[in-house]
Amino acid sequence: MSAPNNGDLAGGGAAGLARDQRATSKGPARDEPATGEGVGGTLLPWGQAAMREAILVLTTCASLMEGESIAKHLLEQKLVACANLGNHMHSYFVWHGQAQEATEYPLLLKTLRERFGEVEAEIRKLHSYENPEIIAVPIVAASAAYLDWIAAGVAATPPAPGEPES
């Protein structure tokens, strides 16, 4: 088997790399469903990924207060199971044709793919930027217990105003 190309997203990208690594270490060939083992639990079989696809949503905020506000709102609405607000970082980018620099605060959010549209809409409502970074990255491997925790923390539908939370 040839070495996987880490940068080849069209050829399977990270998922293809993970399948190649599993196939060489133990278990099924590349095209068969596989189950890997993780620290603290068993990874979900690849075939079950569509049932509850966990994602990591990345955004940056202009201030710590803005990040806290967005994180707490998304948690209260049960749109995310977890929010991590990082320390400041220096960002360099092009905006309206001009090179820019800014201090920003990274916000990492764990949720399910089916909730991305709602998460994106809420971030856009609360964010101070005209065009905030809102990127979803699939979680290609995690312990079953952690995925269960994410799924349990993200309600199927947000509670109606005044309605008790489930």
Secondary structure by P-SEA (a helix, b strand, c coil): ccccccccccccaaaaaaaaaaaaaccccccccccccccccccccccccccbbbbbbbbbbccaaaaaaaaaaaaaaccccbbbbbcbbbbbbbcccccbbbbbbbbbbbbcccaaaaaaaaaaacccccccbbbbbbcccccaaaaaaaaaaccccccccccccc
